[in-house]
Amino acid sequence: MSEADRIARAYRDPARRKGASRWDSRNRGNQAILAERRALTRKVLDEQGWLPLSGRRIIEVGSGGGAELASMVDYGANPSQLEGVDLLPERVEAAREAHPEISFHAGNAERLEFPDASFDLAIAFTLFTSILDSRMAAGVAAEMRRVLRPGGGLLWYDFRYDNPFNRNVRGVGARRVRELFPGMAGRLYTLTLIPQVARRLGPLTPAAYPLLAGLPPLRSHLLGLLIKARSDAL
């Protein structure tokens, strides 16, 4: 079985789809996680002088149902300049139905059907933790760098810890991010209170979430904007 087949099978697993309910938007912990991530995303984009995102062409690899890519509109992006790529055709169809103003494509990101240096921003949200094969991960990262223009950015968000209850994912730490995207500079922030903890806070969330998320070991994810060197032609 190829790595792409393994990933597709894992995402089609009924148990995984059932587990997706853990991210119910009505859960206060999930709301806090999303609000924190959106606020930091705005901060890192603003620090680079990228806001608003109008006029920038953006691609998300592993776009799933399209919600994260669509959220770029909140930062000023034009929907007609957004492109999503996902391995599973059924997720692409769902994204097209939910966000008809955005272009979504089914395909293996080891070969992106876009010219060199054709995007200003590439998004990788909870993507590389699902790729266990190092060769495939390197190939996907190389393709994302290829389609980024010099001076373009990679917006990264993914978890840094292994999940002992899910053998289909593996945490990606800061060092590994740098290995995947050599020569791309930028700060990686830790954030996101461990979701299994955040979801159990209930009515205590407004007070307890920021308090617990202030403890570095309890921050399970990394987020950052890495900039491709202007001299990098890859």
C-alpha positions, -999 to +999 in steps of 0.1 A: +000+000+000+014+034-009+015+062+016-012+081-003-035+050-001-028+046+036-037+083+043-069+080+022-080+048+040-073+064+074-095+095+065-122+072+052-123+051+083-158+054+099-142+056+133-122+087+123-153+103+109-172+096+141-143+110+161-146+143+141-175+151+163-150+160+190-145+192+171-181+202+176-182+240+172-206+243+201-180+230+225-165+260+244-130+246+244-131+242+206-144+278+203-114+290+224-090+270+203-103+285+171-104+320+184-068+318+197-056+304+163-074+330+143-061+358+165-025+346+161-029+340+124-039+376+121-010+387+142+017+369+122+002+380+089+001+416+101+037+415+114+048+408+079+027+436+065+005+411+046-028+424+057-052+428+040-045+397+018-062+413-012-043+407-044-024+376-030-029+342-046-032+315-020-031+277-020-040+253+008-027+217+005-049+193+025-078+217+023-104+192+035-139+207+037-125+242+028-133+261+060-097+271+067-091+283+032-124+302+032-113+319+064-086+338+045-114+360+032-117+373+067-082+387+063-090+404+030-083+376+005-103+375-028-121+341-031-112+340-068-075+338-059-079+309-035-070+273-045-075+242-024-060+207-030-070+175-012-063+139-017-099+127-013-123+135-041-153+133-017-138+160+005-132+182-026-168+178-036-180+188-001-157+218-002-170+229-036-206+226-023-198+246+008-177+272-009-186+275-045-167+307-050-134+290-043-115+265-066-109+231-051-089+202-068-085+165-061-049+153-063-018+140-047+003+170-035+035+153-044+027+167-078+008+200-078-006+211-111+005+247-109+035+265-124+066+275-104+063+306-083+026+310-089+014+316-053+021+343-026+010+321+003+008+284+009-012+269+038-004+237+056-029+231+085-027+197+102-013+183+070+022+169+077+013+151+109-008+128+087+021+120+064+042+093+081+064+085+051+094+108+052+099+106+014+064+117+007+065+145+033+097+158+017+081+156-018+050+175-007+071+202+010+093+206-021+062+210-042+048+236-019+081+255-020+082+252-058+048+269-063+056+297-039+072+328-054+104+341-038+094+362-009+062+342-005+051+326+027+041+293+043+014+295+069+019+265+092-004+251+119+000+215+132+005+196+164+039+189+178+032+160+201+025+124+191-010+111+198-007+077+215-043+069+206-039+075+168-012+055+149-021+073+117-005+106+128+028+117+142+037+150+158+059+175+139+082+196+160+099+228+151+132+212+140+113+189+116+094+219+101+128+236+094+140+204+078+110+202+055+113+238+045+150+246+045+159+282+039+125+295+049+127+319+079+102+329+105+091+323+140+071+293+151+048+300+181+034+274+204-003+276+210-035+256+215-042+241+249-042+203+245-076+197+229-085+168+251-081+192+281-097+222+264-129+203+255-135+194+291-134+229+306-171+237+300-183+269+316-148+274+331-134+280+296-132+318+296-110+319+327-093+285+326-083+283+289-059+313+289-045+303+323-037+267+312-026+277+277-001+300+294+019+269+305+042+260+275+041+222+280+003+223+276+005+241+242+002+212+217+006+230+183+029+253+164+018+282+142+040+305+121+046+322+088+078+311+072+091+333+043+108+319+012+141+337+005+139+360-025+171+343-039+154+308-037+144+298-072+132+263-062 
